[in-house]
């Protein structure tokens, strides 16, 4: 899966949660198998608050199917 497949979520992380490109890239490097783990990785490394983590889960739950991130095939 390439980065364009989860671009809407990355945009959400930048625009709505104010996460820097560096923070998101760090989490992406740690995440090799499932992109769905990105929110947990960000939280695990202390890069987002629990409130931000919950906001990410809310976004993922309510995002249109075309904006959803999905596991690698």
N, C-alpha and C positions, 0 to 999 in steps of 0.2 A: 504494500500500500504506500502510495506516495503522499507527500504533504498536502496536496490539493484535496485529498479525500477527507481531511479533517480540518481544512482551512476555516470553516465557519466557527468551529470551537476555539481555534487559536485566536481568531479575531475577537471573540467574546472574552477570552482571557486578557487580551491587551486592552480592549476598549472598555469593558464593563468592570473588570477587576483591577486594571492598572498594572498588570504584570509586565515586567520588562522582557524584551526579546531574549536576553541572556538567561533569565530564569526559566523560560519556556524551553529554550534549547538545552539547558542542563537536564531538565526533566525528560525531554525526548531522547537524549543520549542514554539515559538510564533505563528507558522503556523500549525494549527490543521486540517483544512478542505481541502484546495487545495494547493498542492505543487507548482503550478504555481505562487503563490503569493510570493515565496521565494525571487525573485529579489526585489520586492517592499518593503518587510519587511526589507531586508538588507539596502536599501536606506532610508527608513523611519526612521530607528534608527541611521542614519548617519554613517553606517559601510562601505558603498561604495560611491564613487563619482557618479555624474551624467554620466560621461564618462563610468565608469565601468558598471553602470546600462544599458546604451545603448549597451555596448559590450555584456552583458548577453542576452539582447533581440535579438541581431543579432545572437548570438550562438543558442538560442532557435529556431529562425526562420529558420536557415540553418542546424540544426542538422538532421541527418537521423532519420526516424520514430522510429527506435529501440532505439535511444538515447533520445527521447522526454520524458519529464515528463508529466504526465496526471493527471486529477482529480481523486479523489477516486471514486471507483465504489459503 
